[in-house]
Amino acid sequence: MPRYQGIVIAGFGGQGILSIGRILAQAGMSEGMNVSWLPSYGPEIRGGTAYCHVILSDGVIGSPLLNSATALIAMNRPSYEKYAGLVCEGGLVIVDSSLVNIGEAGEGEGAESAGASASASSLGAVESAGASASGSPAGAAGSGGASGAASGAAAAGLAGRRLFCIPATKTALDNGNAAFANIILAGKLLAETGAISTESFEQALRKVLSKRYQHLIPKEMEMLRLGMEA
């Protein structure tokens, strides 16, 4: 069966939203897929909702702009509210529950809620973490079975989707750097979709990250795997 993933990644400017999208696109290219990476640029990237669309496909990509997505990574509440409706039936919604409260949706077997909102210290750490996905491991928590993820999604008004609420920012801070949160969530994406291999992700890190961050790749891969187990 031809591979296809249409992924929306969104959050605050400074959370590495665009960087993680670029890494996923690079990884897909290394596996021989057609890829597109459509980042947002402009005032919103400085603190509002930054986003990117990533398409990984064995077929022809007609447009880099997604009107329907197979997966969403939402790292703040505005992003969740804006883009969750784009996810198609059977699709995947992954949220950073350190920063997003979806109420009862985070209390299922397959979706863990880890606090209603970010603490001031967590949010401050995110804003100062820089816009790069580099320099960051990913710690992860959350997960559960498919039935729990589906029931959590239904409770959140996302019937037919799978919802995973993972306290990525909190776990990243516990591992020493809030910038690792995006890697945590990417790990969950890889685990649930099989979109790309961990080997391809590591190759992409080596191609995308600048030399001053190359020494962090082993830790980032450790954190990616932690996210995959969430």
C-alpha positions in Angstrom: 0.0 0.0 0.0 1.4 3.4 -0.9 2.5 5.4 2.1 1.0 8.8 2.8 0.9 11.2 5.8 -0.3 14.7 5.8 0.9 16.3 9.1 0.1 19.6 10.7 2.5 20.7 13.5 1.5 23.9 15.4 2.3 25.7 18.5 4.0 28.8 19.9 6.9 30.4 18.0 10.0 29.2 19.9 8.9 25.6 20.3 10.8 24.2 17.3 7.6 23.8 15.3 9.2 24.5 11.9 12.4 22.6 12.7 10.7 19.4 13.6 8.6 19.6 10.4 11.8 20.1 8.4 13.4 17.1 10.1 10.4 14.9 9.3 10.4 16.0 5.7 14.1 15.3 5.4 13.6 11.8 6.9 10.9 11.1 4.4 13.1 12.2 1.5 15.8 9.8 2.7 13.3 7.0 2.4 12.6 7.8 -1.2 9.2 9.5 -0.7 8.0 12.7 -2.2 7.8 15.3 0.5 6.7 18.9 1.1 7.3 21.2 4.0 5.2 24.3 4.1 6.2 26.5 7.1 4.5 29.7 8.3 6.5 32.9 8.4 5.5 36.3 9.6 4.6 38.1 12.9 2.7 35.0 14.3 6.0 33.1 14.5 7.2 35.4 17.3 4.8 34.2 19.9 1.5 33.4 18.3 0.5 30.2 16.5 3.4 29.1 14.3 2.7 26.1 12.1 3.9 23.9 9.2 2.3 21.4 6.9 4.4 18.3 6.1 3.4 15.8 3.5 5.2 12.4 3.1 3.9 10.4 0.1 4.9 7.6 -2.3 2.6 9.3 -4.8 2.5 12.7 -6.4 1.9 15.7 -4.1 -0.7 18.0 -5.7 -0.3 20.8 -3.2 1.8 21.5 -0.1 -1.3 23.0 1.6 -3.3 20.5 3.6 -7.1 20.9 3.6 -7.3 17.5 5.5 -4.6 16.0 7.7 -3.9 12.5 8.8 -2.1 13.7 11.9 -1.8 16.8 14.1 0.8 17.7 16.7 -0.6 20.6 18.8 1.7 22.3 21.3 -0.7 25.0 22.5 -4.4 25.5 23.0 -5.0 27.9 20.1 -3.3 25.3 17.7 -5.5 22.5 19.0 -8.6 24.5 18.6 -7.6 25.8 15.1 -6.4 22.6 13.5 -8.0 19.6 15.2 -11.0 19.8 12.9 -8.6 19.3 9.9 -7.8 15.7 11.1 -9.6 13.1 9.0 -11.5 10.2 10.5 -9.1 7.6 11.7 -6.4 10.2 12.0 -4.2 11.0 14.9 -4.2 14.0 17.3 -1.2 14.4 19.7 -1.3 17.3 22.2 1.2 18.6 24.7 -0.9 18.2 27.9 1.5 20.4 29.8 0.2 23.3 27.8 -3.2 22.1 26.6 -6.1 21.2 28.8 -8.8 19.1 27.0 -10.6 18.3 30.2 -12.0 14.8 30.4 -10.4 13.9 27.1 -7.1 13.5 28.9 -8.4 11.0 31.4 -8.8 7.9 29.3 -6.7 4.8 29.2 -5.1 6.0 26.0 -4.6 9.7 26.8 -3.0 11.1 29.8 -3.7 14.5 31.2 -0.9 16.2 33.0 -2.2 19.4 34.3 -4.7 22.0 33.0 -2.1 24.5 31.8 1.6 25.3 31.7 3.0 26.7 34.8 4.7 30.1 34.4 8.1 28.5 34.7 7.2 25.9 32.0 5.9 28.6 29.6 8.9 30.8 30.2 11.2 27.9 29.5 9.4 27.2 26.2 9.7 30.8 25.1 13.4 30.9 25.9 14.1 27.5 24.4 14.7 29.0 20.9 13.0 28.1 17.7 15.2 25.1 17.0 14.3 21.4 17.6 18.0 20.8 18.1 19.6 20.7 21.5 16.7 18.8 22.8 16.0 15.3 24.0 12.5 14.2 24.5 11.0 12.7 27.6 7.6 11.3 27.3 4.6 10.1 29.2 1.1 9.2 28.3 -0.1 6.6 25.9 -2.3 3.6 26.4 -4.3 1.4 24.0 -6.1 2.2 20.8 -9.5 1.9 22.5 -8.5 4.4 25.2 -7.2 6.8 22.6 -10.4 6.5 20.6 -12.7 7.0 23.7 -10.6 10.0 24.7 -11.0 11.5 21.3 -14.8 11.0 21.4 -15.0 12.7 24.8 -13.1 15.7 23.3 -15.5 16.0 20.4 -13.1 14.2 18.0 -15.0 11.0 17.3 -13.3 8.7 14.9 -9.8 10.1 15.7 -7.2 8.8 18.1 -6.2 11.3 20.8 -3.0 11.2 22.8 -2.3 13.8 25.5 1.4 13.7 26.5 3.0 16.1 29.1 5.9 16.8 26.7 7.0 20.1 28.0 7.0 19.0 31.6 8.9 15.9 30.7 11.4 17.9 28.6 12.0 20.2 31.5 12.6 17.2 33.7 15.2 16.2 31.2 16.9 19.6 31.4 15.6 21.4 28.3 12.0 22.5 27.4 13.1 22.4 23.7 13.0 18.6 23.8 9.2 18.6 23.8 8.8 18.6 20.1 11.1 15.5 19.8 8.9 13.8 22.4 5.8 14.4 20.4 7.5 13.4 17.1 8.4 10.1 18.8 4.7 9.4 19.5 3.9 10.3 15.9 6.4 7.8 14.6 5.2 5.1 16.9 1.6 5.5 16.0 1.9 6.0 12.2 5.1 4.2 11.2 5.6 7.2 8.9 9.4 6.9 8.9 12.0 4.8 10.7 14.1 5.9 13.6 17.2 5.4 11.4 15.8 7.9 8.9 15.0 10.3 11.6 18.6 10.2 12.9 20.0 10.6 9.4 17.7 13.7 9.0 19.0 15.1 12.3 22.6 14.8 11.0 21.7 16.6 7.8 19.5 19.4 9.3 21.2 20.3 12.5 24.2 22.6 12.4 27.6 21.4 13.6 27.3 23.0 17.0 24.3 20.7 17.8 25.6 17.4 16.3 26.9 16.2 19.6 23.3 16.3 21.0 22.0 13.7 18.5 22.5 10.6 20.7 20.5 12.3 23.5 17.9 13.4 21.0 17.5 9.9 19.7 17.2 8.6 23.3 14.4 11.0 23.8 12.7 10.2 20.5 12.6 6.6 21.6 11.2 7.6 25.0 8.4 9.5 23.1 7.7 6.4 21.0 7.1 4.4 24.2 4.7 7.0 25.7 
